[in-house]
Amino acid sequence: MSDFIFSTTRHPEGQFTQALRSIYASDAPTVSEFHGAWGSLAATRNLYQGLQALDTERHLCVVIGGPVLKFASNGFLTGDDDTAGTRLILDKYITGGLRWDQDLSGPFAVVIIDKISGAVNVATDMMGFISVYRVDGADGEMIGTHSDALAKASGIDVKFDPISLADFVLDGAVTFPFTAYADMRQLYPATVHSWGGEAKAGYRAQIYWEPREGLTGDTLDEAATKLRLELQEYSTRVTESMQRIACFVSGGEDSRAVLGLLPRRCKRDAFIFLDAFNREGRIAAACVEAYAANFKPFMRSPSFYLEHLFPAAQLMGSTWEARHAHTFEFHNTAQLTEYPAVFGGYLSDSFLKGHHIKKFKLGPFLPQIARPRLAPTKVHERSYFADDVVREVAARRQTHFDHLKQLRPKSAAEWFTLWPTSMRLTMASFQSSRRLFRTYEPFMAAGVVKIAASSPVSWKLNRRLFHRAVQPLLEPVKLLPHSDGRMPYYPWYNVLAHGGGWLRRKIELRNARDDQGAWTTLGTMRQSDIWPDMLKSLEQDLTQSRRILGVEIGEAALRWPMKYQLRLMQILRLHA
């Protein structure tokens, strides 16, 4: 399943189906509904083979996403039994032996209902990769994985939280645990949330893991070896019964590591999406050739992200930033739905390379030094919202930061926009992909997350941990430069290896007319033919700003920076 809606009280048949299908602009999947004395549950069909809803005489089990089983074979991913994987999870749970952080790996949400006792358990994954939302209303509890669909099903879709919406416009994400709706909250990650049972108990929560700071006693080399083994185990378990797989590539190093993980016995198709076949594409093509895979480049128009802004946001939820939905529509044009597994390299920068660690800028070949950061709040250059709204946004962010300081006293700032991952604005890329095709992310594996959480900041600076872990995987491309000019195979301090490539890149970019990177820039989007019409539509939609945002936003919004305008467009259009 990609999404579900559950209620502790019974609802009319078809109500939840309508809400779930409403998130798709086209090609809505089938929805299965279940009803009983325990309440109502609806779920869209799971893209992952073997993980469909399982309804037994006593239990109902729904699996969202494609968790990798670490306690059994994952051969069901290419098998004929639609519920084989779900049955393995349910049986392990019934016997009392299921350890959520050790037996399942990657993104998931699991719903298990005891139809006789009425006990309901909803397990969230370690980092909240798949967000789960809760509405506690007069008509009982309602839970779901799509905020807008849940709001529609529960009747709160016109009760907005103006602070959260301002937070999204300003920062690109809504601060945990808030949502776009006043009466809805996000559920805590890595937790089993429970309702009902023989004693008719109310809501309970049992946390099974937290990203607490603390060393394991490993050396850097030992941690790097464990990291490489975790990555290899994840990819091996996924592909054990597969003959044909796909992955995404770029001119960077993460996709090279992923290519190095994938078994050569499989036919491997490597995809890249570009505005034009540029320097990024040429490096990616050379990389794919070195790993003996098949290169599959696809071009997009300059207006690609603008054309798909609203249907992509509709698919994910109105407060996921749709301009990061890079694979939207390519699931059809590139036929990504035909593959049993499509691998990415997302979040390696965040987990392993200190992407969120503030650093002193000393130069490309010098040691990185972390810069202390005591607060997460931003001082916005312009007053796009009233002072009291901005202060409340800052207060919510500070509260979340203070909670993280209890878990990670030395690295709360690093994890502020990482835990849970709903705080990471680029997670929209995963949130769209997981609803369109069978995506797998090795750097979201449970073991990788644990190593990232236990590793000190110093190991992540200059990519030390990442480099030692993946260097053996980069052997086929040891002489191929990164798109930023570095030579990823070599350590950061090897100036002889990196200097020449870095200088060549500077010269090439200076002489290039067009953008040479992987993503469409805001500048390119602004030059597209449809942008003027979108601004005109925004001007009309601003009349709804007071109803939705609780404040009148005038024509000044037409002069805002483009990233704020795009977020505002999403909010106003999807809630019109």
C-alpha positions, 0 to 999 in steps of 0.5 A, a space after each residue: 500500500 502507498 497510503 491508508 486511512 484508519 478510524 476507531 469508529 466505523 465509517 460509511 463504505 466508500 468514504 475513505 476510498 474517495 478521499 484516498 483516490 482524490 490525491 491522484 490527478 490520474 490513474 488512481 489505484 484500487 483501494 481496499 476497504 475493511 470494516 468491523 466493530 473495531 472501526 474502518 480501514 482503507 488502503 491503496 494497493 501496494 506497489 511492492 509485490 507480496 505486501 498487499 493487505 492480509 485479512 485473516 480470521 482474527 487479524 488485519 495487517 496492512 503494510 505501507 511502503 516496501 520494508 526489507 525483511 532482515 529475518 527472512 528471504 525477500 524472494 516474495 518481491 518477485 513471487 506470485 503470492 500477493 500477501 507472502 511478505 505481509 504474512 511473514 511480518 504478521 506471523 513474526 508479530 503474533 509470536 512476539 518476536 518482531 523487533 521493528 528496528 532490527 527485523 525491518 529495514 527502510 521506510 514503512 508503516 504497519 497497521 495490525 488490527 486484532 479484530 476480536 479484541 479490537 486492539 490496533 497497533 500502528 508502527 512507524 519507521 525509524 526516521 519517519 520516512 513515511 509520515 503518519 498523521 493523527 486526528 483526535 476528534 469527537 468521533 474517535 481517532 483517525 490515522 493516515 499517511 496522507 495529510 490532505 486525504 486524512 483531513 478530507 475523510 475526518 472533515 477538518 479540511 477547512 480548519 487550517 493552521 496558519 502558523 504551519 502554513 506560514 512555516 511551510 512558505 518560509 522554511 519549506 517544511 512544517 515543524 514537527 509535530 504540526 501539520 497544515 491542519 489545526 486538529 492534526 499532528 504527526 505521529 512520533 517516529 520509531 514508535 508503536 502507537 496503540 488503541 483499544 484492546 480488551 480493556 478498551 484502553 485509550 492511546 498509548 505509545 511505545 518508542 522502540 528507537 531514538 537517534 540518541 547521541 553516543 559512541 558505540 566504541 568502534 573506531 572510524 575504520 570499524 564503523 566504515 566496514 560496518 556501514 559498507 556491510 549494511 549497504 551491501 546487505 540491504 541491496 543483496 536482500 532486495 535483489 536476491 530473486 531479481 533479474 532486472 533492476 534500475 537505479 538513478 545516476 548523476 555525476 556525483 559519488 552516491 550513485 557510483 556507490 549504489 552501482 557498486 552495490 548492485 549485483 552484476 548478474 542483474 540487468 541494470 538500467 541507469 536513469 538520469 533526468 536532465 534539462 539537456 545532455 550537459 557535463 553532468 550527463 557526460 560524466 554519468 554516462 562514463 560512470 555507467 559504462 565503467 560499471 557495465 550497466 545500461 545508460 538511460 538518459 531522459 530530457 525534461 523541458 524547462 517548465 517541467 517542474 512548473 507543469 507538474 507542481 500542482 499534481 505532484 503536490 496533490 499526490 504527496 500532500 500540500 506541505 511537501 515542496 513539489 519542485 523537488 518531485 524529480 521523478 514525477 511523470 517519469 514513472 510513465 515516460 521512463 517506464 519505471 513501473 516495470 522494474 521490481 526495484 529502482 535504487 537511489 542514493 538519497 540521504 547519504 549527504 545528510 546522514 554520512 557527510 555532514 550536509 547539515 553541519 554548519 562549517 567554516 568556509 576554508 576552501 575545497 582542499 582544507 580540513 572542514 571545521 564545524 561551526 557551533 550553532 545554538 539555535 535553529 531559527 532563521 532571521 528572515 530578511 523580509 517580513 512576508 508575514 506579521 511579526 506575531 506569526 513569524 515569532 510563533 513559527 520561531 517558537 515552534 522551531 525552538 521547541 523542536 530544537 530543544 527536544 533534539 538537544 535532549 537526544 543529541 546535546 552536541 549535534 542537535 543542529 545537524 539533526 534539526 532538519 533531519 529528524 524526523 525526515 518530514 523536516 527535510 524539505 527535499 524529502 518530497 523527492 521520496 514522497 512522490 517516488 514511493 507512490 509511483 514506483 518501487 523505490 529502494 534507498 540503501 542509505 535509508 537502511 536501518 543499520 545505516 541510520 543507526 551508524 549515522 546516529 552514533 557517529 561523531 561529527 568529526 567522522 562526517 567532516 570531509 566525508 571521512 566515514 563515507 569515503 572509507 566505507 564506499 571506496 572499494 565500491 568506487 574502484 571502477 571509476 577511480 579516475 573519473 571526476 565528480 561533477 564538482 571536479 573532485 576525484 571521489 575515489 581519493 581522500 579529501 587531502 589528496 590535492 594532486 588528485 583533486 586539484 586538476 579536476 577542480 580547475 578544469 571544472 571551473 574553466 568549463 563552467 565559465 565557458 558554458 552557456 547553459 546550466 551544467 548540473 542535474 537540476 532545473 534552477 529557479 532561474 531557468 524555471 523563471 524564464 519558462 513560457 508558463 511562469 507569467 501565467 502562473 503569476 497571474 493565477 497567483 494574483 487571483 488566488 491571493 483573494 483566498 489568502 485570508 481564508 486559508 492563511 488567516 491573513 491577507 497577503 496582497 500583491 507584494 507576494 508577486 515580488 517575493 523570491 520565487 521559492 516562496 511564491 511556489 510554496 504559496 501557490 501550492 497552499 492556495 491552489 490545493 486548498 482553494 
